[in-house]
Amino acid sequence: MQLLLGALLFVVLSACNGGPPEYTITFDTMTEATIDPITAPAGEAIYKPDDPVREGYRFNGWQRDEDMFLFSVMPDEDIVLTADWSKYYTIFFDSDGGSMIDPIIIAEGDPIALDTEPTKDHFKFTGWNYNGNPFDLETMPSGDMMLTATWTPASTITFDAMVFDRYLGEYVEVDVPPIVEVAGEPISAPEIPEYLEYKFLSWQRNGIDYEFTTMPDNDITLTANWLQLSNLPALFIDLYEEDNTVVPLSTVTREIYETSTISLENTDEEFQIHNASALFKGRGEGSWWDSGDKRGYRLKFDEEQSILGSVPNRHWVLLAGANFDDVTMFRNKLAFNMTNEIFSNIDYATYNQWVDVYINGEYRGVYLLTEHVRVDEGRIDIESEYGELDTGYLIEYDAYAEGVPGIDFFRVDGVRYPFSMHYPEPDEFVENGFTSEQYRAQVTYIQGLVQNMVTAVMDKDFEAFGEYADIDSFIDMYILHEFFKNIDTGYSSFFIYREPGGKLTAGPPWDFDATLGSSPTRGNGSPLGIYVGLSVQAFSSRTASELLITLYDTPEFKTAVVARWTTLSPIIQAYIDDTLTEEMMETYRFAMGRNYVKWPSPQGYGPPTTQTEAEADWIMHIGRLRDWMTDRREWLDEEWAME
């Protein structure tokens, strides 16, 4: 009664003072510790006080009438909150001669998780006993416990997965838990171990792959069989017959496709390819015969594949590069990438990436994996139809052209070599339901357009040339070939395409390994001089381009080239400075060095005797390439500034 009167008096006095009534939260900690009460008007925001501490217990929160209280706003009455505690208890372990297990402390009622098991030589751990019975409690009781390990005789398979980390400069052990099992029991291989720049192949015992079937009756150690990779994506190609027998790489030709499976690893998971079916054959003309055993290849997937984020397609190319003319492995890559980034009047250059190639399990070196030059969405995106004259065409000025005249290739007056037909494709018109007469009409049509363009060039009639050709694309293509001093410009791999109703357009660029000073005997060793448009004739008349030589000798074309170069020159230098950097060399030196340990190059590499020497040689040649390109740009600046 006295408490009630006091509360009423408090309310009356508060009202008399003009303020809202206040209420109090009192805390009972169940210990000698005290928590200051909270006093505030009803509805005012309140906050939880600091948690109390009680030795041997865990504080769970504050309860009101056995329900957890949430601190938000002050209630409209006085209340008492009581601390809710859970007592901690300890589980002790007797490993019975095995490895020591530290005690664990768990609050009463909490889940029990026994994550660690003891080990004991020649025994398998079979569980814990409590008071002579198998322990099966899921939550902690109100009391300490002692658990005792139980064992059964067993064998142990230990795994040695040592690798050499080239970044750390030391050997590192990859942790693989041992298998401990009773002899004769079924076993399976452990989870495949992983380590940066290594591919796990198998577990071996005494150099022989080990088969996991049943547990042996004695302890053994298995050693990881690793394939060392580099920091490049790794392309694995396995060639096989219909009966799954292996097809030796030495039997692969340029004419016949072999069946294969393709995997792309050592890259982000989203870009990996696993056992994709594809056809595989050789590719290249001069490079097929002149590059030794490291040759170029073509891939034709059964289904479209995106390579490292590119537009999906079935057709891809592996360029060997270094063992023909390019000891840096960089010249084709530079030409393709500079075209896409700088030469904006050339619509397309092939996507490309360096990869390490393994064929039938054997390391074959660094290749440039590129899109195959073809008419397709995301590549040369034109409409190329059979049976129509005014359609899309892709042709190549090609000294290697062969086959049936008027079908596979055609000739025009004024230039030495023929033009190969690529699209519409000469080897598929029958499958598409068209006759040779219909296809020949298409060849004759594009032949006539090319003849008109070439005639205009040879007459130095710039206005007529512009009626048949996209002038801006030819200007950019000329500058690209001239800057690179490409000895093959007038020989092969010079592509021209036409959209329906459009003009003949130069592109895409292809085959730039014999450039940037790589062939001194053919006149392009020095960064000085007009080459494609002039002096190549004196060194290699068979590769001189009558088309570009005459174009450069046409005043209007030359004036346009000089004007365009003024815009491109500083951009090209910035590209050189940003691309051929010390950081880039450091990034790729190991992969490139390893390539040249396997493939000593006749153009100055070899044979190096060590990985270190090969890396140093590659860096030296990259430095020379960077200097050559800078000198070349500066010379062209001076030469064309006088025009």
C-alpha positions as CSV (number, residue, x, y, z in Angstrom):
1,M,0.0,0.0,0.0
2,Q,2.8,2.4,0.8
3,L,4.5,1.7,-2.6
4,L,1.2,2.4,-4.4
5,L,0.8,5.7,-2.5
6,G,4.3,6.6,-3.3
7,A,3.9,6.0,-7.0
8,L,0.7,8.0,-7.0
9,L,2.4,10.9,-5.2
10,F,5.2,10.8,-7.8
11,V,2.7,11.0,-10.7
12,V,0.9,13.9,-8.9
13,L,4.0,15.8,-8.2
14,S,5.3,15.3,-11.8
15,A,2.0,16.5,-13.2
16,C,2.2,19.5,-10.9
17,N,5.7,20.3,-12.2
18,G,4.3,20.2,-15.8
19,G,6.4,17.2,-17.0
20,P,5.4,13.7,-18.1
21,P,5.7,10.9,-15.5
22,E,8.9,9.0,-15.4
23,Y,9.5,5.3,-14.9
24,T,12.5,3.1,-13.8
25,I,14.1,0.0,-15.1
26,T,16.0,-1.9,-12.3
27,F,18.6,-4.6,-13.1
28,D,19.1,-7.8,-11.1
29,T,22.5,-9.3,-12.2
30,M,22.1,-12.4,-10.0
31,T,25.6,-11.5,-8.6
32,E,27.1,-8.9,-6.3
33,A,27.7,-6.7,-9.4
34,T,25.3,-3.8,-9.9
35,I,23.9,-2.0,-12.9
36,D,22.7,1.6,-12.6
37,P,18.9,1.8,-13.1
38,I,17.4,3.7,-16.1
39,T,14.8,6.4,-15.4
40,A,12.9,8.1,-18.2
41,P,9.4,9.1,-19.4
42,A,7.4,6.5,-21.2
43,G,8.2,6.2,-24.9
44,E,11.6,7.8,-24.7
45,A,14.4,6.0,-26.4
46,I,16.5,3.8,-24.1
47,Y,19.8,1.9,-24.7
48,K,21.1,-1.4,-23.4
49,P,23.8,-1.0,-20.6
50,D,27.1,-2.7,-20.8
51,D,26.9,-6.5,-20.3
52,P,27.7,-7.7,-16.7
53,V,30.5,-10.2,-16.2
54,R,30.3,-13.4,-14.2
55,E,33.2,-15.8,-13.9
56,G,32.5,-19.2,-15.4
57,Y,29.3,-18.0,-17.1
58,R,28.1,-16.5,-20.4
59,F,25.8,-13.6,-20.3
60,N,22.8,-14.2,-22.7
61,G,20.8,-11.0,-22.2
62,W,18.2,-9.4,-19.9
63,Q,14.9,-11.1,-19.2
64,R,11.5,-9.8,-18.2
65,D,9.1,-12.4,-17.0
66,E,11.3,-15.1,-18.7
67,D,11.2,-13.3,-22.1
68,M,14.2,-11.5,-23.5
69,F,13.8,-7.7,-23.3
70,L,14.6,-5.5,-26.3
71,F,15.8,-2.1,-25.5
72,S,14.0,0.4,-27.7
73,V,11.7,2.8,-25.7
74,M,10.8,3.2,-22.0
75,P,7.7,1.2,-20.9
76,D,4.9,3.0,-19.1
77,E,5.6,1.2,-15.8
78,D,8.5,0.4,-13.5
79,I,10.1,-3.0,-14.3
80,V,12.8,-5.2,-13.1
81,L,15.1,-7.0,-15.6
82,T,17.0,-10.2,-14.6
83,A,20.3,-11.3,-16.1
84,D,20.1,-14.6,-18.0
85,W,23.3,-16.7,-17.6
86,S,24.6,-20.0,-19.0
87,K,27.3,-21.8,-17.1
88,Y,30.5,-23.0,-18.9
89,Y,31.6,-26.6,-18.5
90,T,34.7,-28.3,-19.8
91,I,35.2,-31.4,-22.0
92,F,38.6,-33.1,-21.3
93,F,40.1,-35.7,-23.7
94,D,42.2,-38.8,-23.0
95,S,43.7,-39.8,-26.3
96,D,44.9,-43.2,-25.0
97,G,48.4,-42.8,-26.4
98,G,47.5,-40.7,-29.4
99,S,48.2,-37.0,-30.1
100,M,47.1,-34.6,-27.4
101,I,43.7,-32.8,-27.8
102,D,43.2,-29.6,-25.9
103,P,40.1,-29.3,-23.6
104,I,37.2,-27.3,-24.9
105,I,34.9,-25.1,-22.9
106,I,31.2,-25.0,-23.9
107,A,28.2,-23.3,-22.3
108,E,25.4,-25.5,-20.9
109,G,22.9,-26.3,-23.7
110,D,25.1,-25.2,-26.5
111,P,25.8,-27.6,-29.5
112,I,28.9,-29.9,-29.1
113,A,31.2,-29.9,-32.1
114,L,34.2,-32.2,-31.8
115,D,36.1,-31.0,-34.8
116,T,39.6,-32.4,-34.0
117,E,40.5,-36.0,-34.0
118,P,43.7,-37.4,-32.5
119,T,46.2,-39.4,-34.5
120,K,48.2,-42.5,-33.5
121,D,50.7,-44.4,-35.5
122,H,49.4,-47.6,-37.0
123,F,45.9,-47.0,-35.6
124,K,42.6,-45.5,-36.9
125,F,40.6,-43.3,-34.6
126,T,37.1,-44.8,-34.2
127,G,35.4,-42.4,-31.8
128,W,35.1,-41.1,-28.2
129,N,33.8,-43.0,-25.2
130,Y,32.1,-41.5,-22.2
131,N,31.8,-43.6,-19.1
132,G,32.5,-46.7,-21.2
133,N,29.9,-46.0,-23.9
134,P,30.1,-44.3,-27.3
135,F,29.7,-40.5,-26.8
136,D,26.6,-39.2,-28.7
137,L,25.5,-36.1,-26.9
138,E,24.7,-33.2,-29.2
139,T,24.4,-30.4,-26.5
140,M,26.5,-29.6,-23.5
141,P,25.1,-31.1,-20.2
142,S,25.5,-29.4,-16.8
143,G,28.8,-30.8,-15.8
144,D,32.4,-31.4,-16.9
145,M,33.2,-34.6,-18.9
146,M,36.2,-36.7,-19.7
147,L,36.1,-38.4,-23.2
148,T,38.4,-41.4,-24.0
149,A,39.6,-42.2,-27.5
150,T,39.0,-45.6,-29.1
151,W,41.3,-47.1,-31.7
152,T,41.6,-50.0,-34.2
153,P,44.8,-51.2,-35.9
154,A,45.2,-49.5,-39.3
155,S,47.6,-48.4,-42.1
156,T,48.5,-44.8,-43.1
157,I,48.9,-43.3,-46.6
158,T,51.0,-40.1,-46.3
159,F,51.1,-37.5,-49.1
160,D,54.2,-35.6,-50.2
161,A,53.0,-32.6,-52.3
162,M,56.1,-30.4,-52.3
163,V,56.4,-27.7,-55.0
164,F,58.9,-25.0,-55.7
165,D,57.4,-21.5,-55.4
166,R,59.4,-19.4,-57.9
167,Y,58.1,-16.1,-56.3
168,L,59.2,-17.2,-52.8
169,G,62.4,-18.8,-54.1
170,E,61.8,-21.9,-51.9
171,Y,60.0,-25.2,-51.7
172,V,56.5,-25.3,-50.2
173,E,54.6,-28.3,-48.9
174,V,51.0,-28.4,-50.0
175,D,49.0,-29.8,-47.1
176,V,47.1,-33.0,-48.0
177,P,45.6,-34.9,-45.0
178,P,46.8,-38.5,-44.7
179,I,44.4,-41.5,-45.2
180,V,44.2,-43.7,-42.1
181,E,42.2,-46.9,-42.7
182,V,42.0,-50.5,-41.8
183,A,43.8,-52.8,-44.3
184,G,41.6,-54.0,-47.1
185,E,38.9,-51.4,-46.6
186,P,37.8,-49.4,-49.8
187,I,39.6,-46.0,-50.2
188,S,39.4,-43.2,-52.7
189,A,41.9,-40.5,-53.7
190,P,42.0,-37.4,-51.6
191,E,40.7,-34.1,-53.0
192,I,43.0,-32.9,-55.8
193,P,45.6,-30.5,-54.4
194,E,46.0,-27.0,-55.9
195,Y,48.9,-24.6,-56.0
196,L,49.6,-21.4,-58.0
197,E,51.1,-22.2,-61.5
198,Y,51.0,-26.0,-61.0
199,K,48.7,-28.6,-62.4
200,F,48.3,-31.8,-60.4
201,L,48.6,-34.9,-62.6
202,S,48.6,-37.9,-60.3
203,W,49.8,-39.5,-57.1
204,Q,52.8,-41.8,-57.6
205,R,54.6,-44.5,-55.7
206,N,58.1,-45.2,-56.9
207,G,57.4,-43.2,-60.0
208,I,54.3,-45.1,-61.0
209,D,50.8,-43.8,-60.8
210,Y,49.0,-45.1,-57.8
211,E,45.5,-46.6,-58.1
212,F,43.2,-46.1,-55.1
213,T,41.2,-49.2,-54.5
214,T,41.7,-50.8,-51.0
215,M,43.9,-49.8,-48.1
216,P,47.3,-51.5,-48.1
217,D,48.4,-53.5,-45.1
218,N,51.4,-51.3,-44.4
219,D,52.2,-47.6,-44.3
220,I,53.1,-45.9,-47.6
221,T,54.0,-42.4,-48.9
222,L,52.7,-41.1,-52.2
223,T,54.3,-38.3,-54.1
224,A,52.4,-35.6,-56.1
225,N,53.2,-35.6,-59.8
226,W,53.0,-31.9,-60.7
227,L,53.1,-30.2,-64.1
228,Q,54.8,-26.8,-63.6
229,L,52.9,-24.0,-65.4
230,S,53.7,-20.3,-65.8
231,N,51.5,-17.3,-65.2
232,L,49.9,-17.7,-68.7
233,P,46.7,-19.6,-69.3
234,A,47.4,-23.2,-70.1
235,L,45.8,-24.8,-73.2
236,F,45.8,-28.6,-73.1
237,I,45.1,-30.4,-76.4
238,D,44.8,-34.2,-76.5
239,L,44.7,-35.9,-80.0
240,Y,43.0,-39.2,-80.4
241,E,41.6,-41.7,-82.9
242,E,38.0,-43.0,-82.8
243,D,39.3,-46.0,-80.7
244,N,40.8,-43.5,-78.3
245,T,44.4,-44.3,-79.3
246,V,46.7,-41.3,-79.2
247,V,47.5,-39.5,-82.4
248,P,51.2,-38.4,-82.3
249,L,51.7,-34.7,-83.0
250,S,54.4,-35.6,-85.6
251,T,51.7,-37.1,-87.9
252,V,49.5,-33.9,-87.9
253,T,49.2,-32.2,-91.3
254,R,47.7,-29.0,-92.7
255,E,45.2,-30.9,-94.8
256,I,43.5,-33.3,-92.4
257,Y,41.7,-32.5,-89.2
258,E,42.3,-34.7,-86.2
259,T,39.8,-35.2,-83.4
260,S,40.8,-33.7,-80.0
261,T,39.6,-32.5,-76.6
262,I,40.6,-29.0,-75.5
263,S,40.9,-27.7,-71.9
264,L,41.9,-24.2,-70.8
265,E,43.2,-24.0,-67.3
266,N,45.4,-21.8,-65.0
267,T,43.0,-18.9,-65.4
268,D,39.9,-17.6,-63.6
269,E,37.2,-20.3,-63.2
270,E,34.7,-18.4,-65.4
271,F,37.2,-18.7,-68.3
272,Q,38.1,-22.3,-67.9
273,I,37.2,-24.9,-70.5
274,H,37.1,-28.6,-69.7
275,N,37.4,-31.4,-72.3
276,A,35.6,-29.5,-75.2
277,S,35.5,-31.5,-78.4
278,A,37.3,-29.9,-81.4
279,L,39.1,-30.6,-84.6
280,F,42.8,-29.9,-84.9
281,K,45.2,-29.5,-87.8
282,G,48.3,-27.6,-88.9
283,R,48.3,-24.2,-90.5
284,G,50.6,-21.7,-92.1
285,E,52.6,-21.5,-95.4
286,G,56.2,-20.4,-95.0
287,S,56.0,-20.8,-91.2
288,W,54.9,-24.4,-91.5
289,W,58.2,-25.3,-93.2
290,D,60.6,-22.7,-91.8
291,S,59.8,-22.8,-88.1
292,G,61.1,-26.2,-87.2
293,D,59.0,-28.4,-85.0
294,K,57.2,-25.5,-83.3
295,R,54.4,-25.0,-85.8
296,G,51.1,-23.2,-86.1
297,Y,47.7,-24.9,-85.7
298,R,44.0,-24.4,-86.2
299,L,41.3,-25.3,-83.8
300,K,37.7,-25.9,-84.8
301,F,35.4,-26.5,-81.8
302,D,32.3,-28.6,-82.2
303,E,30.4,-25.8,-80.4
304,E,31.1,-22.1,-80.1
305,Q,33.6,-21.3,-77.4
306,S,34.5,-18.0,-75.8
307,I,38.2,-17.8,-75.1
308,L,39.1,-15.7,-72.0
309,G,36.1,-13.5,-72.4
310,S,36.1,-13.0,-76.2
311,V,33.1,-13.3,-78.5
312,P,32.2,-17.0,-78.8
313,N,33.2,-18.8,-82.0
314,R,34.2,-22.2,-83.2
315,H,37.3,-21.2,-85.2
316,W,40.7,-20.3,-83.5
317,V,44.3,-20.2,-84.5
318,L,47.6,-20.9,-82.6
319,L,50.5,-18.8,-83.9
320,A,53.9,-20.1,-83.1
321,G,55.6,-16.8,-83.8
322,A,59.0,-16.9,-82.2
323,N,60.6,-19.7,-84.2
324,F,59.9,-18.2,-87.5
325,D,60.8,-14.5,-87.5
326,D,59.9,-13.0,-84.1
327,V,62.2,-13.7,-81.2
328,T,60.1,-11.5,-78.9
329,M,56.7,-13.2,-79.5
330,F,55.3,-9.7,-79.6
331,R,55.1,-8.5,-83.2
332,N,51.8,-10.0,-84.2
333,K,50.3,-9.0,-80.8
334,L,51.5,-5.5,-81.2
335,A,50.0,-5.2,-84.7
336,F,46.6,-6.6,-83.7
337,N,46.3,-4.6,-80.5
338,M,47.6,-1.3,-81.9
339,T,45.1,-1.7,-84.7
340,N,42.2,-2.1,-82.3
341,E,43.4,0.7,-80.0
342,I,44.9,3.3,-82.4
343,F,44.1,2.7,-86.1
344,S,40.4,3.6,-85.9
345,N,39.8,3.5,-89.7
346,I,40.5,-0.3,-89.6
347,D,37.3,-1.8,-88.2
348,Y,38.7,-5.0,-86.8
349,A,41.8,-6.9,-85.8
350,T,41.8,-10.3,-84.2
351,Y,41.5,-10.8,-80.5
352,N,44.6,-12.5,-79.1
353,Q,46.1,-13.9,-75.9
354,W,49.4,-15.6,-75.1
355,V,48.9,-19.2,-73.8
356,D,51.2,-22.1,-72.8
357,V,50.3,-25.0,-75.1
358,Y,50.5,-28.7,-74.0
359,I,49.8,-31.3,-76.7
360,N,49.3,-34.9,-75.6
361,G,50.6,-33.9,-72.2
362,E,53.9,-32.4,-73.6
363,Y,54.8,-28.7,-73.2
364,R,55.0,-27.1,-76.6
365,G,55.8,-23.6,-75.7
366,V,54.2,-20.1,-75.8
367,Y,51.7,-19.5,-78.6
368,L,49.5,-16.6,-79.5
369,L,45.9,-17.8,-79.5
370,T,43.9,-15.7,-81.9
371,E,40.6,-15.5,-83.6
372,H,40.7,-17.0,-87.1
373,V,40.1,-14.4,-89.8
374,R,36.6,-15.0,-91.0
375,V,33.2,-13.5,-91.6
376,D,31.2,-13.8,-88.5
377,E,29.5,-11.8,-85.8
378,G,32.1,-10.0,-83.7
379,R,34.7,-10.5,-86.4
380,I,34.3,-9.3,-90.0
381,D,30.6,-8.7,-89.5
382,I,29.3,-8.5,-93.1
383,E,26.5,-10.4,-94.9
384,S,28.1,-13.0,-97.1
385,E,25.5,-14.9,-99.1
386,Y,25.8,-17.5,-101.9
387,G,24.0,-16.8,-105.1
388,E,24.0,-13.0,-104.7
389,L,26.4,-10.7,-106.5
390,D,26.0,-7.6,-104.3
391,T,26.9,-9.4,-101.1
392,G,29.7,-9.4,-98.6
393,Y,33.1,-10.6,-99.7
394,L,36.4,-11.4,-98.0
395,I,39.5,-11.9,-100.2
396,E,43.2,-12.2,-99.6
397,Y,46.1,-11.0,-101.7
398,D,47.9,-14.3,-101.6
399,A,51.0,-15.6,-103.3
400,Y,50.2,-19.1,-101.9
401,A,46.8,-19.2,-103.6
402,E,46.0,-22.6,-105.0
403,G,43.1,-24.6,-106.3
404,V,40.7,-24.0,-109.1
405,P,41.0,-20.6,-110.9
406,G,37.7,-18.7,-110.8
407,I,36.6,-20.7,-107.8
408,D,39.4,-20.7,-105.2
409,F,41.2,-17.6,-106.5
410,F,41.2,-15.0,-109.2
411,R,43.8,-12.7,-110.8
412,V,43.7,-9.1,-112.0
413,D,46.0,-7.1,-114.2
414,G,48.5,-4.8,-112.5
415,V,49.6,-7.0,-109.5
416,R,51.7,-10.1,-109.5
417,Y,49.8,-12.5,-107.3
418,P,46.2,-13.7,-107.2
419,F,43.5,-13.1,-104.7
420,S,42.1,-16.0,-102.7
421,M,38.4,-16.3,-102.1
422,H,37.5,-16.6,-98.4
423,Y,33.8,-15.6,-98.3
424,P,31.5,-16.7,-99.7
425,E,33.6,-19.9,-99.0
426,P,34.7,-21.7,-102.2
427,D,34.6,-25.1,-100.6
428,E,31.0,-24.9,-99.3
429,F,28.9,-23.6,-102.1
430,V,27.8,-27.1,-103.2
431,E,26.8,-28.0,-99.6
432,N,24.7,-24.8,-99.6
433,G,22.8,-25.9,-102.8
434,F,24.6,-23.7,-105.4
435,T,26.2,-24.6,-108.7
436,S,29.8,-23.8,-109.7
437,E,28.4,-21.4,-112.4
438,Q,26.5,-19.5,-109.7
439,Y,29.6,-19.3,-107.6
440,R,31.9,-18.4,-110.5
441,A,29.5,-15.4,-111.2
442,Q,30.2,-14.2,-107.7
443,V,34.0,-14.6,-108.1
444,T,33.7,-12.7,-111.4
445,Y,31.8,-9.9,-109.7
446,I,34.3,-9.3,-107.0
447,Q,37.1,-9.7,-109.5
448,G,35.7,-6.9,-111.5
449,L,35.5,-4.6,-108.5
450,V,39.1,-5.4,-107.6
451,Q,40.3,-4.9,-111.1
452,N,38.6,-1.5,-111.2
453,M,40.3,-0.5,-108.0
454,V,43.8,-1.8,-109.1
455,T,43.5,0.0,-112.4
456,A,42.7,3.3,-110.7
457,V,45.7,2.8,-108.5
458,M,48.0,2.0,-111.4
459,D,46.7,5.1,-113.3
460,K,47.3,7.1,-110.1
461,D,43.7,8.3,-110.4
462,F,43.0,9.0,-106.8
463,E,39.4,10.1,-107.4
464,A,38.6,6.8,-109.2
465,F,40.4,4.9,-106.5
466,G,38.0,6.5,-104.0
467,E,35.0,5.3,-106.0
468,Y,35.9,1.7,-105.4
469,A,37.9,1.7,-102.2
470,D,37.4,3.0,-98.7
471,I,40.3,5.4,-98.7
472,D,40.6,5.9,-94.9
473,S,41.1,2.2,-94.3
474,F,43.8,1.9,-96.9
475,I,45.6,5.0,-95.4
476,D,45.6,3.4,-92.0
477,M,46.6,0.0,-93.3
478,Y,49.4,1.5,-95.3
479,I,50.7,3.4,-92.2
480,L,50.5,0.2,-90.1
481,H,52.5,-1.8,-92.6
482,E,55.0,1.0,-93.2
483,F,55.6,1.7,-89.6
484,F,56.1,-2.1,-89.0
485,K,58.2,-2.5,-92.2
486,N,56.2,-5.6,-93.1
487,I,58.1,-7.6,-95.7
488,D,55.0,-9.7,-96.6
489,T,52.7,-6.8,-97.4
490,G,52.9,-7.5,-101.2
491,Y,53.1,-11.3,-100.9
492,S,50.3,-12.8,-98.7
493,S,48.0,-12.2,-95.8
494,F,46.8,-8.8,-97.1
495,F,43.0,-9.0,-96.6
496,I,40.3,-6.9,-98.2
497,Y,36.6,-7.1,-97.5
498,R,33.4,-5.5,-98.9
499,E,30.0,-5.1,-97.3
500,P,27.0,-5.4,-99.5
501,G,26.7,-2.2,-101.5
502,G,29.9,-0.9,-100.0
503,K,33.5,-0.2,-101.1
504,L,36.6,-2.4,-100.9
505,T,38.0,-2.0,-97.4
506,A,41.5,-2.8,-96.2
507,G,41.6,-5.3,-93.3
508,P,41.9,-7.1,-91.1
509,P,45.7,-7.0,-90.5
510,W,47.4,-10.4,-90.4
511,D,50.9,-11.9,-90.3
512,F,53.2,-9.4,-88.7
513,D,55.9,-11.7,-87.4
514,A,58.4,-10.7,-90.1
515,T,58.3,-7.0,-89.2
516,L,59.9,-4.3,-87.0
517,G,63.5,-5.0,-88.0
518,S,63.3,-8.8,-87.7
519,S,64.7,-9.5,-91.2
520,P,67.8,-7.4,-92.0
521,T,68.6,-9.5,-95.1
522,R,65.3,-8.5,-96.6
523,G,65.9,-4.8,-95.9
524,N,63.8,-4.1,-92.8
525,G,66.6,-4.2,-90.2
526,S,67.0,-0.5,-89.9
527,P,64.3,1.7,-88.5
528,L,65.1,4.3,-91.2
529,G,63.6,4.7,-94.7
530,I,60.3,4.3,-96.5
531,Y,60.1,0.6,-97.0
532,V,56.7,-0.8,-98.0
533,G,56.1,2.1,-100.4
534,L,59.6,2.1,-101.8
535,S,62.8,0.3,-100.8
536,V,61.4,-3.2,-100.3
537,Q,61.7,-3.7,-104.0
538,A,65.5,-3.5,-103.8
539,F,65.8,-6.3,-101.2
540,S,62.8,-8.6,-102.0
541,S,61.0,-7.7,-105.2
542,R,58.8,-10.8,-104.9
543,T,57.3,-9.4,-101.7
544,A,57.0,-5.8,-102.9
545,S,53.4,-4.5,-103.1
546,E,52.7,-3.0,-106.4
547,L,49.4,-1.7,-105.0
548,L,50.9,0.1,-102.0
549,I,54.0,1.3,-103.8
550,T,51.9,3.0,-106.5
551,L,49.4,4.3,-103.9
552,Y,52.3,5.9,-102.0
553,D,53.6,7.4,-105.2
554,T,50.2,9.0,-105.8
555,P,50.4,12.6,-104.5
556,E,46.9,12.8,-103.0
557,F,47.3,9.5,-101.1
558,K,50.7,10.5,-99.8
559,T,49.4,13.8,-98.6
560,A,46.6,12.0,-96.7
561,V,49.1,9.5,-95.2
562,V,51.2,12.4,-93.9
563,A,48.2,14.2,-92.4
564,R,47.0,11.0,-90.7
565,W,50.5,10.2,-89.4
566,T,50.6,13.6,-87.6
567,T,47.6,12.5,-85.6
568,L,48.8,8.9,-85.0
569,S,52.4,9.5,-84.1
570,P,52.1,10.7,-80.5
571,I,49.4,8.1,-79.8
572,I,51.8,5.4,-81.1
573,Q,54.6,6.6,-78.9
574,A,52.4,6.6,-75.9
575,Y,51.3,3.0,-76.7
576,I,55.0,1.9,-77.0
577,D,55.8,3.6,-73.6
578,D,52.7,2.1,-71.9
579,T,53.1,-1.5,-73.3
580,L,56.8,-2.4,-73.5
581,T,57.5,-1.6,-69.9
582,E,59.8,-3.1,-67.3
583,E,56.7,-4.3,-65.4
584,M,55.5,-6.2,-68.5
585,M,58.9,-7.8,-69.0
586,E,59.0,-8.9,-65.4
587,T,55.5,-10.3,-65.7
588,Y,56.2,-12.5,-68.7
589,R,59.9,-13.3,-68.4
590,F,59.5,-16.7,-66.9
591,A,57.0,-18.0,-69.5
592,M,59.0,-16.6,-72.4
593,G,62.3,-17.9,-71.0
594,R,60.8,-21.4,-70.6
595,N,59.6,-21.2,-74.2
596,Y,63.2,-20.5,-75.4
597,V,64.7,-23.2,-73.2
598,K,62.6,-25.7,-75.2
599,W,62.8,-23.9,-78.5
600,P,66.2,-22.2,-79.0
601,S,65.7,-19.8,-81.9
602,P,67.9,-19.5,-84.9
603,Q,67.4,-15.7,-84.8
604,G,69.7,-15.1,-81.9
605,Y,68.6,-17.2,-78.9
606,G,70.5,-20.2,-78.8
607,P,70.7,-22.4,-77.5
608,P,70.5,-20.8,-74.0
609,T,71.7,-23.3,-71.4
610,T,69.5,-22.1,-68.5
611,Q,66.2,-20.5,-67.7
612,T,67.9,-17.4,-66.4
613,E,69.9,-17.0,-69.6
614,A,66.7,-17.4,-71.8
615,E,64.8,-14.8,-69.7
616,A,67.7,-12.3,-70.0
617,D,67.8,-12.9,-73.8
618,W,64.1,-12.3,-74.2
619,I,64.2,-9.1,-72.1
620,M,67.2,-7.9,-74.2
621,H,65.2,-8.4,-77.4
622,I,62.1,-6.6,-76.0
623,G,64.4,-3.7,-75.1
624,R,65.7,-3.6,-78.7
625,L,62.2,-3.8,-80.1
626,R,61.1,-0.9,-78.0
627,D,64.1,1.2,-79.1
628,W,63.6,0.2,-82.7
629,M,59.9,1.3,-82.7
630,T,60.7,4.6,-81.0
631,D,63.5,5.3,-83.6
632,R,61.1,4.3,-86.4
633,R,58.4,6.7,-85.2
634,E,61.0,9.6,-84.9
635,W,62.4,9.0,-88.4
636,L,58.9,9.0,-89.9
637,D,58.1,12.2,-88.0
638,E,61.1,13.9,-89.6
639,E,60.5,12.3,-93.1
640,W,56.9,13.3,-93.3
641,A,57.3,16.7,-91.6
642,M,59.1,17.7,-94.8
643,E,56.2,16.8,-97.1
